[in-house]
Amino acid sequence: MTTHRHTELVDWGDYAAAVHRWERITGRQAPYPTQPGRHGRPVLSPAFVEWLMGLPPGWATHPQLGLPRTA
């Protein structure tokens, strides 16, 4: 599972208002949106996608599920 880092340092740009609104609605801080990929380049974080969909933490990212990042 991806660790949740403080996202105050993330420049959400045009999406800042929507991200902060969703944080208020869900009652959870947005997880960091990317993680290092296999080749060192950032890739979308599954925990962030899970958060965007409003799913509870671990719903799709719990290690015991064994799902690959792209699933």
mmCIF file of the N, C-alpha and C atoms, coordinates in Angstrom:
data_MODEL
# 
_entry.id   MODEL 
# 
loop_
_atom_site.group_PDB 
_atom_site.id 
_atom_site.type_symbol 
_atom_site.label_atom_id 
_atom_site.label_alt_id 
_atom_site.label_comp_id 
_atom_site.label_asym_id 
_atom_site.label_entity_id 
_atom_site.label_seq_id 
_atom_site.pdbx_PDB_ins_code 
_atom_site.Cartn_x 
_atom_site.Cartn_y 
_atom_site.Cartn_z 
_atom_site.occupancy 
_atom_site.B_iso_or_equiv 
_atom_site.pdbx_formal_charge 
_atom_site.auth_seq_id 
_atom_site.auth_comp_id 
_atom_site.auth_asym_id 
_atom_site.auth_atom_id 
_atom_site.pdbx_PDB_model_num 
ATOM 1   N N  . MET A 1 1  ? 0.847   -1.172 0.000   1.00 0.00 ? 1  MET A N  1 
ATOM 2   C CA . MET A 1 1  ? 0.000   0.000  0.000   1.00 0.00 ? 1  MET A CA 1 
ATOM 3   C C  . MET A 1 1  ? 0.892   1.234  0.000   1.00 0.00 ? 1  MET A C  1 
ATOM 4   N N  . THR A 1 2  ? 0.476   2.244  -0.683  1.00 0.00 ? 2  THR A N  1 
ATOM 5   C CA . THR A 1 2  ? 1.244   3.472  -0.771  1.00 0.00 ? 2  THR A CA 1 
ATOM 6   C C  . THR A 1 2  ? 1.142   4.249  0.529   1.00 0.00 ? 2  THR A C  1 
ATOM 7   N N  . THR A 1 3  ? 2.251   4.788  0.972   1.00 0.00 ? 3  THR A N  1 
ATOM 8   C CA . THR A 1 3  ? 2.202   5.619  2.169   1.00 0.00 ? 3  THR A CA 1 
ATOM 9   C C  . THR A 1 3  ? 1.600   6.963  1.820   1.00 0.00 ? 3  THR A C  1 
ATOM 10  N N  . HIS A 1 4  ? 0.879   7.514  2.753   1.00 0.00 ? 4  HIS A N  1 
ATOM 11  C CA . HIS A 1 4  ? 0.233   8.800  2.536   1.00 0.00 ? 4  HIS A CA 1 
ATOM 12  C C  . HIS A 1 4  ? 1.167   9.887  3.052   1.00 0.00 ? 4  HIS A C  1 
ATOM 13  N N  . ARG A 1 5  ? 1.588   10.755 2.169   1.00 0.00 ? 5  ARG A N  1 
ATOM 14  C CA . ARG A 1 5  ? 2.437   11.878 2.544   1.00 0.00 ? 5  ARG A CA 1 
ATOM 15  C C  . ARG A 1 5  ? 1.578   13.127 2.575   1.00 0.00 ? 5  ARG A C  1 
ATOM 16  N N  . HIS A 1 6  ? 2.027   14.102 3.341   1.00 0.00 ? 6  HIS A N  1 
ATOM 17  C CA . HIS A 1 6  ? 1.276   15.358 3.377   1.00 0.00 ? 6  HIS A CA 1 
ATOM 18  C C  . HIS A 1 6  ? 1.304   15.983 1.991   1.00 0.00 ? 6  HIS A C  1 
ATOM 19  N N  . THR A 1 7  ? 0.154   16.405 1.536   1.00 0.00 ? 7  THR A N  1 
ATOM 20  C CA . THR A 1 7  ? 0.048   16.903 0.173   1.00 0.00 ? 7  THR A CA 1 
ATOM 21  C C  . THR A 1 7  ? 0.003   18.427 0.103   1.00 0.00 ? 7  THR A C  1 
ATOM 22  N N  . GLU A 1 8  ? 0.344   19.092 1.197   1.00 0.00 ? 8  GLU A N  1 
ATOM 23  C CA . GLU A 1 8  ? 0.373   20.550 1.144   1.00 0.00 ? 8  GLU A CA 1 
ATOM 24  C C  . GLU A 1 8  ? 1.398   21.029 0.117   1.00 0.00 ? 8  GLU A C  1 
ATOM 25  N N  . LEU A 1 9  ? 2.406   20.230 -0.136  1.00 0.00 ? 9  LEU A N  1 
ATOM 26  C CA . LEU A 1 9  ? 3.468   20.612 -1.061  1.00 0.00 ? 9  LEU A CA 1 
ATOM 27  C C  . LEU A 1 9  ? 3.104   20.327 -2.518  1.00 0.00 ? 9  LEU A C  1 
ATOM 28  N N  . VAL A 1 10 ? 1.987   19.664 -2.737  1.00 0.00 ? 10 VAL A N  1 
ATOM 29  C CA . VAL A 1 10 ? 1.557   19.353 -4.099  1.00 0.00 ? 10 VAL A CA 1 
ATOM 30  C C  . VAL A 1 10 ? 0.929   20.603 -4.708  1.00 0.00 ? 10 VAL A C  1 
ATOM 31  N N  . ASP A 1 11 ? 1.345   20.927 -5.925  1.00 0.00 ? 11 ASP A N  1 
ATOM 32  C CA . ASP A 1 11 ? 0.723   22.027 -6.653  1.00 0.00 ? 11 ASP A CA 1 
ATOM 33  C C  . ASP A 1 11 ? -0.415  21.426 -7.470  1.00 0.00 ? 11 ASP A C  1 
ATOM 34  N N  . TRP A 1 12 ? -1.616  21.523 -6.941  1.00 0.00 ? 12 TRP A N  1 
ATOM 35  C CA . TRP A 1 12 ? -2.772  20.947 -7.608  1.00 0.00 ? 12 TRP A CA 1 
ATOM 36  C C  . TRP A 1 12 ? -3.220  21.781 -8.801  1.00 0.00 ? 12 TRP A C  1 
ATOM 37  N N  . GLY A 1 13 ? -2.652  22.985 -8.948  1.00 0.00 ? 13 GLY A N  1 
ATOM 38  C CA . GLY A 1 13 ? -2.967  23.835 -10.088 1.00 0.00 ? 13 GLY A CA 1 
ATOM 39  C C  . GLY A 1 13 ? -4.451  24.127 -10.190 1.00 0.00 ? 13 GLY A C  1 
ATOM 40  N N  . ASP A 1 14 ? -4.988  23.963 -11.386 1.00 0.00 ? 14 ASP A N  1 
ATOM 41  C CA . ASP A 1 14 ? -6.405  24.243 -11.636 1.00 0.00 ? 14 ASP A CA 1 
ATOM 42  C C  . ASP A 1 14 ? -7.336  23.332 -10.845 1.00 0.00 ? 14 ASP A C  1 
ATOM 43  N N  . TYR A 1 15 ? -6.813  22.225 -10.324 1.00 0.00 ? 15 TYR A N  1 
ATOM 44  C CA . TYR A 1 15 ? -7.643  21.251 -9.624  1.00 0.00 ? 15 TYR A CA 1 
ATOM 45  C C  . TYR A 1 15 ? -7.662  21.452 -8.113  1.00 0.00 ? 15 TYR A C  1 
ATOM 46  N N  . ALA A 1 16 ? -6.962  22.457 -7.608  1.00 0.00 ? 16 ALA A N  1 
ATOM 47  C CA . ALA A 1 16 ? -6.837  22.673 -6.161  1.00 0.00 ? 16 ALA A CA 1 
ATOM 48  C C  . ALA A 1 16 ? -8.192  22.778 -5.474  1.00 0.00 ? 16 ALA A C  1 
ATOM 49  N N  . ALA A 1 17 ? -9.083  23.585 -6.013  1.00 0.00 ? 17 ALA A N  1 
ATOM 50  C CA . ALA A 1 17 ? -10.391 23.761 -5.369  1.00 0.00 ? 17 ALA A CA 1 
ATOM 51  C C  . ALA A 1 17 ? -11.150 22.432 -5.312  1.00 0.00 ? 17 ALA A C  1 
ATOM 52  N N  . ALA A 1 18 ? -11.113 21.662 -6.390  1.00 0.00 ? 18 ALA A N  1 
ATOM 53  C CA . ALA A 1 18 ? -11.828 20.388 -6.424  1.00 0.00 ? 18 ALA A CA 1 
ATOM 54  C C  . ALA A 1 18 ? -11.211 19.386 -5.445  1.00 0.00 ? 18 ALA A C  1 
ATOM 55  N N  . VAL A 1 19 ? -9.888  19.326 -5.381  1.00 0.00 ? 19 VAL A N  1 
ATOM 56  C CA . VAL A 1 19 ? -9.216  18.402 -4.464  1.00 0.00 ? 19 VAL A CA 1 
ATOM 57  C C  . VAL A 1 19 ? -9.561  18.760 -3.022  1.00 0.00 ? 19 VAL A C  1 
ATOM 58  N N  . HIS A 1 20 ? -9.465  20.029 -2.675  1.00 0.00 ? 20 HIS A N  1 
ATOM 59  C CA . HIS A 1 20 ? -9.751  20.446 -1.297  1.00 0.00 ? 20 HIS A CA 1 
ATOM 60  C C  . HIS A 1 20 ? -11.231 20.265 -0.954  1.00 0.00 ? 20 HIS A C  1 
ATOM 61  N N  . ARG A 1 21 ? -12.110 20.466 -1.918  1.00 0.00 ? 21 ARG A N  1 
ATOM 62  C CA . ARG A 1 21 ? -13.543 20.232 -1.694  1.00 0.00 ? 21 ARG A CA 1 
ATOM 63  C C  . ARG A 1 21 ? -13.788 18.745 -1.432  1.00 0.00 ? 21 ARG A C  1 
ATOM 64  N N  . TRP A 1 22 ? -13.141 17.869 -2.219  1.00 0.00 ? 22 TRP A N  1 
ATOM 65  C CA . TRP A 1 22 ? -13.315 16.422 -2.027  1.00 0.00 ? 22 TRP A CA 1 
ATOM 66  C C  . TRP A 1 22 ? -12.731 15.985 -0.684  1.00 0.00 ? 22 TRP A C  1 
ATOM 67  N N  . GLU A 1 23 ? -11.639 16.611 -0.256  1.00 0.00 ? 23 GLU A N  1 
ATOM 68  C CA . GLU A 1 23 ? -11.080 16.322 1.069   1.00 0.00 ? 23 GLU A CA 1 
ATOM 69  C C  . GLU A 1 23 ? -12.117 16.630 2.151   1.00 0.00 ? 23 GLU A C  1 
ATOM 70  N N  . ARG A 1 24 ? -12.787 17.766 2.024   1.00 0.00 ? 24 ARG A N  1 
ATOM 71  C CA . ARG A 1 24 ? -13.813 18.135 3.016   1.00 0.00 ? 24 ARG A CA 1 
ATOM 72  C C  . ARG A 1 24 ? -14.985 17.158 2.969   1.00 0.00 ? 24 ARG A C  1 
ATOM 73  N N  . ILE A 1 25 ? -15.416 16.785 1.776   1.00 0.00 ? 25 ILE A N  1 
ATOM 74  C CA . ILE A 1 25 ? -16.556 15.881 1.629   1.00 0.00 ? 25 ILE A CA 1 
ATOM 75  C C  . ILE A 1 25 ? -16.245 14.508 2.208   1.00 0.00 ? 25 ILE A C  1 
ATOM 76  N N  . THR A 1 26 ? -15.062 13.969 1.876   1.00 0.00 ? 26 THR A N  1 
ATOM 77  C CA . THR A 1 26 ? -14.706 12.617 2.326   1.00 0.00 ? 26 THR A CA 1 
ATOM 78  C C  . THR A 1 26 ? -14.179 12.589 3.755   1.00 0.00 ? 26 THR A C  1 
ATOM 79  N N  . GLY A 1 27 ? -13.721 13.749 4.245   1.00 0.00 ? 27 GLY A N  1 
ATOM 80  C CA . GLY A 1 27 ? -13.137 13.789 5.583   1.00 0.00 ? 27 GLY A CA 1 
ATOM 81  C C  . GLY A 1 27 ? -11.741 13.198 5.623   1.00 0.00 ? 27 GLY A C  1 
ATOM 82  N N  . ARG A 1 28 ? -11.124 13.016 4.454   1.00 0.00 ? 28 ARG A N  1 
ATOM 83  C CA . ARG A 1 28 ? -9.775  12.437 4.376   1.00 0.00 ? 28 ARG A CA 1 
ATOM 84  C C  . ARG A 1 28 ? -8.892  13.306 3.503   1.00 0.00 ? 28 ARG A C  1 
ATOM 85  N N  . GLN A 1 29 ? -7.649  13.441 3.918   1.00 0.00 ? 29 GLN A N  1 
ATOM 86  C CA . GLN A 1 29 ? -6.675  14.194 3.126   1.00 0.00 ? 29 GLN A CA 1 
ATOM 87  C C  . GLN A 1 29 ? -6.325  13.394 1.875   1.00 0.00 ? 29 GLN A C  1 
ATOM 88  N N  . ALA A 1 30 ? -6.117  14.099 0.780   1.00 0.00 ? 30 ALA A N  1 
ATOM 89  C CA . ALA A 1 30 ? -5.733  13.439 -0.467  1.00 0.00 ? 30 ALA A CA 1 
ATOM 90  C C  . ALA A 1 30 ? -4.374  12.768 -0.313  1.00 0.00 ? 30 ALA A C  1 
ATOM 91  N N  . PRO A 1 31 ? -4.264  11.500 -0.713  1.00 0.00 ? 31 PRO A N  1 
ATOM 92  C CA . PRO A 1 31 ? -2.948  10.859 -0.725  1.00 0.00 ? 31 PRO A CA 1 
ATOM 93  C C  . PRO A 1 31 ? -2.076  11.524 -1.793  1.00 0.00 ? 31 PRO A C  1 
ATOM 94  N N  . TYR A 1 32 ? -0.783  11.357 -1.661  1.00 0.00 ? 32 TYR A N  1 
ATOM 95  C CA . TYR A 1 32 ? 0.123   11.900 -2.672  1.00 0.00 ? 32 TYR A CA 1 
ATOM 96  C C  . TYR A 1 32 ? -0.262  11.277 -4.013  1.00 0.00 ? 32 TYR A C  1 
ATOM 97  N N  . PRO A 1 33 ? -0.370  12.065 -5.071  1.00 0.00 ? 33 PRO A N  1 
ATOM 98  C CA . PRO A 1 33 ? -0.932  11.564 -6.329  1.00 0.00 ? 33 PRO A CA 1 
ATOM 99  C C  . PRO A 1 33 ? -0.038  10.633 -7.145  1.00 0.00 ? 33 PRO A C  1 
ATOM 100 N N  . THR A 1 34 ? 1.258   10.635 -6.903  1.00 0.00 ? 34 THR A N  1 
ATOM 101 C CA . THR A 1 34 ? 2.138   9.770  -7.701  1.00 0.00 ? 34 THR A CA 1 
ATOM 102 C C  . THR A 1 34 ? 3.053   8.965  -6.799  1.00 0.00 ? 34 THR A C  1 
ATOM 103 N N  . GLN A 1 35 ? 3.674   7.979  -7.401  1.00 0.00 ? 35 GLN A N  1 
ATOM 104 C CA . GLN A 1 35 ? 4.696   7.173  -6.720  1.00 0.00 ? 35 GLN A CA 1 
ATOM 105 C C  . GLN A 1 35 ? 5.748   6.824  -7.773  1.00 0.00 ? 35 GLN A C  1 
ATOM 106 N N  . PRO A 1 36 ? 6.936   6.458  -7.340  1.00 0.00 ? 36 PRO A N  1 
ATOM 107 C CA . PRO A 1 36 ? 7.970   6.111  -8.317  1.00 0.00 ? 36 PRO A CA 1 
ATOM 108 C C  . PRO A 1 36 ? 7.585   4.846  -9.089  1.00 0.00 ? 36 PRO A C  1 
ATOM 109 N N  . GLY A 1 37 ? 7.726   4.913  -10.392 1.00 0.00 ? 37 GLY A N  1 
ATOM 110 C CA . GLY A 1 37 ? 7.448   3.753  -11.233 1.00 0.00 ? 37 GLY A CA 1 
ATOM 111 C C  . GLY A 1 37 ? 8.666   2.859  -11.339 1.00 0.00 ? 37 GLY A C  1 
ATOM 112 N N  . ARG A 1 38 ? 8.536   1.791  -12.075 1.00 0.00 ? 38 ARG A N  1 
ATOM 113 C CA . ARG A 1 38 ? 9.631   0.828  -12.239 1.00 0.00 ? 38 ARG A CA 1 
ATOM 114 C C  . ARG A 1 38 ? 10.895  1.444  -12.805 1.00 0.00 ? 38 ARG A C  1 
ATOM 115 N N  . HIS A 1 39 ? 10.741  2.441  -13.645 1.00 0.00 ? 39 HIS A N  1 
ATOM 116 C CA . HIS A 1 39 ? 11.908  3.047  -14.294 1.00 0.00 ? 39 HIS A CA 1 
ATOM 117 C C  . HIS A 1 39 ? 12.265  4.389  -13.676 1.00 0.00 ? 39 HIS A C  1 
ATOM 118 N N  . GLY A 1 40 ? 11.743  4.647  -12.471 1.00 0.00 ? 40 GLY A N  1 
ATOM 119 C CA . GLY A 1 40 ? 12.084  5.864  -11.763 1.00 0.00 ? 40 GLY A CA 1 
ATOM 120 C C  . GLY A 1 40 ? 11.215  7.064  -12.088 1.00 0.00 ? 40 GLY A C  1 
ATOM 121 N N  . ARG A 1 41 ? 10.399  6.958  -13.115 1.00 0.00 ? 41 ARG A N  1 
ATOM 122 C CA . ARG A 1 41 ? 9.503   8.066  -13.445 1.00 0.00 ? 41 ARG A CA 1 
ATOM 123 C C  . ARG A 1 41 ? 8.228   7.942  -12.614 1.00 0.00 ? 41 ARG A C  1 
ATOM 124 N N  . PRO A 1 42 ? 7.609   9.078  -12.270 1.00 0.00 ? 42 PRO A N  1 
ATOM 125 C CA . PRO A 1 42 ? 6.389   9.006  -11.464 1.00 0.00 ? 42 PRO A CA 1 
ATOM 126 C C  . PRO A 1 42 ? 5.235   8.364  -12.237 1.00 0.00 ? 42 PRO A C  1 
ATOM 127 N N  . VAL A 1 43 ? 4.439   7.582  -11.512 1.00 0.00 ? 43 VAL A N  1 
ATOM 128 C CA . VAL A 1 43 ? 3.221   6.987  -12.053 1.00 0.00 ? 43 VAL A CA 1 
ATOM 129 C C  . VAL A 1 43 ? 2.085   7.306  -11.086 1.00 0.00 ? 43 VAL A C  1 
ATOM 130 N N  . LEU A 1 44 ? 0.867   7.215  -11.556 1.00 0.00 ? 44 LEU A N  1 
ATOM 131 C CA . LEU A 1 44 ? -0.291  7.506  -10.740 1.00 0.00 ? 44 LEU A CA 1 
ATOM 132 C C  . LEU A 1 44 ? -0.366  6.530  -9.565  1.00 0.00 ? 44 LEU A C  1 
ATOM 133 N N  . SER A 1 45 ? -0.604  7.054  -8.388  1.00 0.00 ? 45 SER A N  1 
ATOM 134 C CA . SER A 1 45 ? -0.688  6.242  -7.183  1.00 0.00 ? 45 SER A CA 1 
ATOM 135 C C  . SER A 1 45 ? -2.052  5.567  -7.075  1.00 0.00 ? 45 SER A C  1 
ATOM 136 N N  . PRO A 1 46 ? -2.088  4.246  -6.875  1.00 0.00 ? 46 PRO A N  1 
ATOM 137 C CA . PRO A 1 46 ? -3.373  3.567  -6.695  1.00 0.00 ? 46 PRO A CA 1 
ATOM 138 C C  . PRO A 1 46 ? -4.160  4.112  -5.500  1.00 0.00 ? 46 PRO A C  1 
ATOM 139 N N  . ALA A 1 47 ? -3.468  4.489  -4.433  1.00 0.00 ? 47 ALA A N  1 
ATOM 140 C CA . ALA A 1 47 ? -4.165  5.044  -3.265  1.00 0.00 ? 47 ALA A CA 1 
ATOM 141 C C  . ALA A 1 47 ? -4.860  6.357  -3.615  1.00 0.00 ? 47 ALA A C  1 
ATOM 142 N N  . PHE A 1 48 ? -4.251  7.152  -4.495  1.00 0.00 ? 48 PHE A N  1 
ATOM 143 C CA . PHE A 1 48 ? -4.869  8.405  -4.919  1.00 0.00 ? 48 PHE A CA 1 
ATOM 144 C C  . PHE A 1 48 ? -6.117  8.122  -5.749  1.00 0.00 ? 48 PHE A C  1 
ATOM 145 N N  . VAL A 1 49 ? -6.037  7.158  -6.652  1.00 0.00 ? 49 VAL A N  1 
ATOM 146 C CA . VAL A 1 49 ? -7.191  6.792  -7.480  1.00 0.00 ? 49 VAL A CA 1 
ATOM 147 C C  . VAL A 1 49 ? -8.319  6.271  -6.588  1.00 0.00 ? 49 VAL A C  1 
ATOM 148 N N  . GLU A 1 50 ? -7.973  5.445  -5.626  1.00 0.00 ? 50 GLU A N  1 
ATOM 149 C CA . GLU A 1 50 ? -8.944  4.914  -4.675  1.00 0.00 ? 50 GLU A CA 1 
ATOM 150 C C  . GLU A 1 50 ? -9.641  6.067  -3.941  1.00 0.00 ? 50 GLU A C  1 
ATOM 151 N N  . TRP A 1 51 ? -8.860  7.055  -3.504  1.00 0.00 ? 51 TRP A N  1 
ATOM 152 C CA . TRP A 1 51 ? -9.393  8.228  -2.813  1.00 0.00 ? 51 TRP A CA 1 
ATOM 153 C C  . TRP A 1 51 ? -10.307 9.026  -3.744  1.00 0.00 ? 51 TRP A C  1 
ATOM 154 N N  . LEU A 1 52 ? -9.880  9.214  -4.998  1.00 0.00 ? 52 LEU A N  1 
ATOM 155 C CA . LEU A 1 52 ? -10.697 9.956  -5.961  1.00 0.00 ? 52 LEU A CA 1 
ATOM 156 C C  . LEU A 1 52 ? -12.071 9.316  -6.146  1.00 0.00 ? 52 LEU A C  1 
ATOM 157 N N  . MET A 1 53 ? -12.130 7.999  -6.110  1.00 0.00 ? 53 MET A N  1 
ATOM 158 C CA . MET A 1 53 ? -13.388 7.293  -6.302  1.00 0.00 ? 53 MET A CA 1 
ATOM 159 C C  . MET A 1 53 ? -14.245 7.270  -5.039  1.00 0.00 ? 53 MET A C  1 
ATOM 160 N N  . GLY A 1 54 ? -13.679 7.770  -3.923  1.00 0.00 ? 54 GLY A N  1 
ATOM 161 C CA . GLY A 1 54 ? -14.429 7.799  -2.679  1.00 0.00 ? 54 GLY A CA 1 
ATOM 162 C C  . GLY A 1 54 ? -14.483 6.461  -1.967  1.00 0.00 ? 54 GLY A C  1 
ATOM 163 N N  . LEU A 1 55 ? -13.582 5.551  -2.354  1.00 0.00 ? 55 LEU A N  1 
ATOM 164 C CA . LEU A 1 55 ? -13.543 4.238  -1.717  1.00 0.00 ? 55 LEU A CA 1 
ATOM 165 C C  . LEU A 1 55 ? -12.809 4.319  -0.384  1.00 0.00 ? 55 LEU A C  1 
ATOM 166 N N  . PRO A 1 56 ? -13.158 3.459  0.572   1.00 0.00 ? 56 PRO A N  1 
ATOM 167 C CA . PRO A 1 56 ? -12.428 3.453  1.844   1.00 0.00 ? 56 PRO A CA 1 
ATOM 168 C C  . PRO A 1 56 ? -10.970 3.068  1.614   1.00 0.00 ? 56 PRO A C  1 
ATOM 169 N N  . PRO A 1 57 ? -10.055 3.572  2.451   1.00 0.00 ? 57 PRO A N  1 
ATOM 170 C CA . PRO A 1 57 ? -8.634  3.207  2.300   1.00 0.00 ? 57 PRO A CA 1 
ATOM 171 C C  . PRO A 1 57 ? -8.461  1.681  2.345   1.00 0.00 ? 57 PRO A C  1 
ATOM 172 N N  . GLY A 1 58 ? -7.709  1.165  1.406   1.00 0.00 ? 58 GLY A N  1 
ATOM 173 C CA . GLY A 1 58 ? -7.435  -0.267 1.355   1.00 0.00 ? 58 GLY A CA 1 
ATOM 174 C C  . GLY A 1 58 ? -8.463  -1.073 0.574   1.00 0.00 ? 58 GLY A C  1 
ATOM 175 N N  . TRP A 1 59 ? -9.545  -0.445 0.146   1.00 0.00 ? 59 TRP A N  1 
ATOM 176 C CA . TRP A 1 59 ? -10.605 -1.160 -0.588  1.00 0.00 ? 59 TRP A CA 1 
ATOM 177 C C  . TRP A 1 59 ? -10.035 -1.893 -1.806  1.00 0.00 ? 59 TRP A C  1 
ATOM 178 N N  . ALA A 1 60 ? -9.169  -1.223 -2.540  1.00 0.00 ? 60 ALA A N  1 
ATOM 179 C CA . ALA A 1 60 ? -8.561  -1.839 -3.722  1.00 0.00 ? 60 ALA A CA 1 
ATOM 180 C C  . ALA A 1 60 ? -7.044  -1.948 -3.606  1.00 0.00 ? 60 ALA A C  1 
ATOM 181 N N  . THR A 1 61 ? -6.465  -1.329 -2.588  1.00 0.00 ? 61 THR A N  1 
ATOM 182 C CA . THR A 1 61 ? -5.004  -1.280 -2.496  1.00 0.00 ? 61 THR A CA 1 
ATOM 183 C C  . THR A 1 61 ? -4.430  -2.127 -1.359  1.00 0.00 ? 61 THR A C  1 
ATOM 184 N N  . HIS A 1 62 ? -5.261  -2.830 -0.630  1.00 0.00 ? 62 HIS A N  1 
ATOM 185 C CA . HIS A 1 62 ? -4.748  -3.633 0.483   1.00 0.00 ? 62 HIS A CA 1 
ATOM 186 C C  . HIS A 1 62 ? -3.786  -4.682 -0.071  1.00 0.00 ? 62 HIS A C  1 
ATOM 187 N N  . PRO A 1 63 ? -2.607  -4.812 0.556   1.00 0.00 ? 63 PRO A N  1 
ATOM 188 C CA . PRO A 1 63 ? -1.594  -5.753 0.041   1.00 0.00 ? 63 PRO A CA 1 
ATOM 189 C C  . PRO A 1 63 ? -2.089  -7.197 -0.102  1.00 0.00 ? 63 PRO A C  1 
ATOM 190 N N  . GLN A 1 64 ? -2.989  -7.631 0.760   1.00 0.00 ? 64 GLN A N  1 
ATOM 191 C CA . GLN A 1 64 ? -3.465  -9.015 0.690   1.00 0.00 ? 64 GLN A CA 1 
ATOM 192 C C  . GLN A 1 64 ? -4.295  -9.283 -0.570  1.00 0.00 ? 64 GLN A C  1 
ATOM 193 N N  . LEU A 1 65 ? -4.793  -8.226 -1.203  1.00 0.00 ? 65 LEU A N  1 
ATOM 194 C CA . LEU A 1 65 ? -5.535  -8.415 -2.450  1.00 0.00 ? 65 LEU A CA 1 
ATOM 195 C C  . LEU A 1 65 ? -4.600  -8.832 -3.586  1.00 0.00 ? 65 LEU A C  1 
ATOM 196 N N  . GLY A 1 66 ? -3.351  -8.403 -3.496  1.00 0.00 ? 66 GLY A N  1 
ATOM 197 C CA . GLY A 1 66 ? -2.366  -8.796 -4.495  1.00 0.00 ? 66 GLY A CA 1 
ATOM 198 C C  . GLY A 1 66 ? -2.588  -8.203 -5.869  1.00 0.00 ? 66 GLY A C  1 
ATOM 199 N N  . LEU A 1 67 ? -3.342  -7.117 -5.953  1.00 0.00 ? 67 LEU A N  1 
ATOM 200 C CA . LEU A 1 67 ? -3.591  -6.505 -7.251  1.00 0.00 ? 67 LEU A CA 1 
ATOM 201 C C  . LEU A 1 67 ? -2.386  -5.702 -7.714  1.00 0.00 ? 67 LEU A C  1 
ATOM 202 N N  . PRO A 1 68 ? -2.042  -5.790 -8.982  1.00 0.00 ? 68 PRO A N  1 
ATOM 203 C CA . PRO A 1 68 ? -0.963  -4.940 -9.493  1.00 0.00 ? 68 PRO A CA 1 
ATOM 204 C C  . PRO A 1 68 ? -1.446  -3.498 -9.571  1.00 0.00 ? 68 PRO A C  1 
ATOM 205 N N  . ARG A 1 69 ? -0.535  -2.568 -9.616  1.00 0.00 ? 69 ARG A N  1 
ATOM 206 C CA . ARG A 1 69 ? -0.851  -1.142 -9.648  1.00 0.00 ? 69 ARG A CA 1 
ATOM 207 C C  . ARG A 1 69 ? -1.800  -0.810 -10.803 1.00 0.00 ? 69 ARG A C  1 
ATOM 208 N N  . THR A 1 70 ? -1.629  -1.449 -11.929 1.00 0.00 ? 70 THR A N  1 
ATOM 209 C CA . THR A 1 70 ? -2.434  -1.119 -13.100 1.00 0.00 ? 70 THR A CA 1 
ATOM 210 C C  . THR A 1 70 ? -3.841  -1.709 -13.048 1.00 0.00 ? 70 THR A C  1 
ATOM 211 N N  . ALA A 1 71 ? -4.101  -2.601 -12.127 1.00 0.00 ? 71 ALA A N  1 
ATOM 212 C CA . ALA A 1 71 ? -5.441  -3.184 -12.017 1.00 0.00 ? 71 ALA A CA 1 
ATOM 213 C C  . ALA A 1 71 ? -6.376  -2.198 -11.352 1.00 0.00 ? 71 ALA A C  1 
# 
